[in-house]
Amino acid sequence: MQSQIPYLSLSIWLPVLFGLVILAIGRDSRAGLVRVLALIGSIVSLLPTIPLFTQFDNAAHGVQFVEKSAWIERFNIFYSLGIDGLSLWFIPLTAFITIIVVISAWEVITERVAQYMGAFLILSGLMIGVFAALDGLLFYFFFEATLIPMYIIIGVWGGANRVYAAFKFFLYTFFGSLLTLVAVIYLYNKSGSWDILAWHKLPLSMPEQIAIFVAFFMAFAVKVPMFPVHTWLPDVHVEAPTGGSAVLAAIMLKLGAYGFLRFSLPIVPDASHYLAPVVIVLSLIAVIYVGLVALVQKDMKKLVAYSSIAHMGFVTLGFFMFNDMGTQGAIMQMISHGFVSGAMFLCIGVLYDRAHSRQIADYGGVVNKMPKFAAFFILFSMANCGLPATSGFVGEFMVILGAVQFNFVTGILAATALILGAAYSLWMAKRVIFGKVTNHHVAELTDVNGREFFMLGILAIAVLAMGLYPAPFTDTMQTSVADLLKHAAQSKLALTAP
């Protein structure tokens, strides 16, 4: 479906434009103006994403809201955008989380406010570009460009070891992407086109497919991150500012998972099936082992960071079982994780702003001083461990059902995540929220103000709405998931036979 109004371009470039304007202001003496302009920019940037799901045709096959124009004609490179049910919800999710992050930093960030707000708005547009790009080089441009603002956010506004964390983040994700660049150039030389959808139909031999799969896997597995290339994430989360952790967990981790959907499964289906057992084993290790690692964490941010790795293990597990329930559940888990993980990091940020500590042992009895905050924290903790009627339950339950259909033992192992999730989430909630007030720092805490209540309240509504009524999400992705699985089931080897 050709779009009459360039909703996707507006979704990408409006936040980038507002970000550049804010950077041009660039003075702390105008911090109030910058904050207002950032909020207006983030809200205005959300508006063109709304028609994407209100006008989306659930029954239509292929991509919708297509925009295509020549970019570098000599090399057959196009500015090509479009979405389907696989990518639809990540665009409004990105714009929505950006608004929340701007609100979260309203009183907290007092230095280099323009640079902070500008970096997040530009990052928002670049991440939306990843989900909308249909040209391989355009995708790679957006995919790599997201590293720059996030690197700056971590390195400038992070904690004591922010430079180390920023370098670790950049090196892991950048080097993982170099092989992907080689792979997309190979696909261009093979097909004469940068069109991702054309690559889906490109005949490839098994050695070619395995090499391309490994190249893509290096970039996407690091970004998810999958075990054993997950070690950068806890360090980055601990050092990143609250907004950086929220965006990293809620959106940036999804870029890698989305890459599997758009590149690995449809472009190299035979290699995907052949190497699926390896991915499934790595995913189960992430679900179980990393969940156990989360249990022993003393830092709240590290605990939630490890829980993110475990939850994203559900996503890759769902993709590589090649059944409808597992794939839909994995996408639902990605969307839910965007709400829940972002909310958890924002809650930790609220506590840190008051007590300047993320250590679980430094809290206890918070409910006595912050009852409103405690209610939000418990809700998000319950969603984090997959409580029914919250968004966290829907995706995990669907993936477990898909795992049981795939293999009963795999289903049993995947289900242990619900137990582990409850263990580390409720253990943290018990130590931090309940009991008697343990020290004078907790005794001096004040409950959430109007800004924080609004921020956490909106996320709470999203978590409950998705958990109670997931149909709008599943309805939009059914056709695209069915098309993807049908395509991934068709071998390309016969097409390459002499």
Secondary structure as UniProt FT lines:
FT   HELIX           7..25
FT   HELIX           28..30
FT   HELIX           31..46
FT   HELIX           47..49
FT   HELIX           50..54
FT   TURN            58..59
FT   STRAND          64..72
FT   HELIX           73..75
FT   STRAND          77..83
FT   TURN            85..89
FT   HELIX           90..104
FT   TURN            105..108
FT   HELIX           113..132
FT   HELIX           136..145
FT   HELIX           147..157
FT   TURN            160..161
FT   HELIX           162..191
FT   HELIX           196..199
FT   TURN            200..201
FT   HELIX           206..223
FT   TURN            224..225
FT   TURN            227..228
FT   HELIX           232..239
FT   HELIX           242..247
FT   HELIX           248..252
FT   HELIX           253..259
FT   HELIX           260..264
FT   HELIX           265..267
FT   HELIX           269..295
FT   HELIX           300..319
FT   TURN            320..321
FT   HELIX           324..355
FT   HELIX           360..362
FT   HELIX           366..369
FT   HELIX           371..384
FT   TURN            385..386
FT   TURN            388..389
FT   HELIX           391..406
FT   HELIX           408..433
FT   HELIX           440..443
FT   HELIX           450..468
FT   HELIX           471..488
FT   HELIX           493..496
//
